[in-house]
Amino acid sequence: MINSVRSAIAKRARYSRTVREIQALDPQLAIEDLGIVTSDAQVLARQAVYGR
C-alpha cells in the first residue's frame, strides 16, 4: 500500500511539473515546433503521465 501511495504522489508531481512546463512554453513556438496548444496542457500532461 505504501508503494502505491508513493507511486501516486510521484505521478502527481510529474503531472504538475509537466503542466507547468507546457504552460511556460511560448504559445506560438509550441504550435510551430511541437504542434501543440498550450491551453491543452492538462490533457497533454495527463496523457503523458497516466496514459489516458
N, C-alpha and C positions, 0 to 999 in steps of 0.2 A: 504494500500500500504506500509506503513512504517513497518508493521509487516512482510510482505512478504520479504522486503529488509533485515530486521533483521534476519529472518529465513535463508535467503540465505547466509548472512555473517556468521552466526553461523555454517551452514553446511559446508561452505568452510573452516572455521577454523578447524572443526572436521576432514575434509578430509585431510588437510595439516598435522595435528598432527598425524593422522593415518599413512599416507605415511612415515613420519619421523620415527615413532616408528617401522614400519615394516622394513624399510631400516637399522635401527640401530641394528636389530637382527643379531646374528651370523648366517651366511648362513647355515652352517651345522646343527646347532641346530634347525633352523627354519624348515628345511626339516625333520629331525628326530622326533622332538617333535610336530610340528604343521602340518606337511605335506604341507607346502607352500614354494614357492621360492621367495626370497626377491626381485628379479627382477620384480615380478608381483605386487609390492607394490601399484602402481597406480590403477591397475584393482581391487585389493582386497579392497582398500580404497573406491573406487567409489561404489562398490557393498555394502559395509558396511554402507556407509553414505547415498547414493542416491537410493540404492536398484536396481541398473542396472548392 
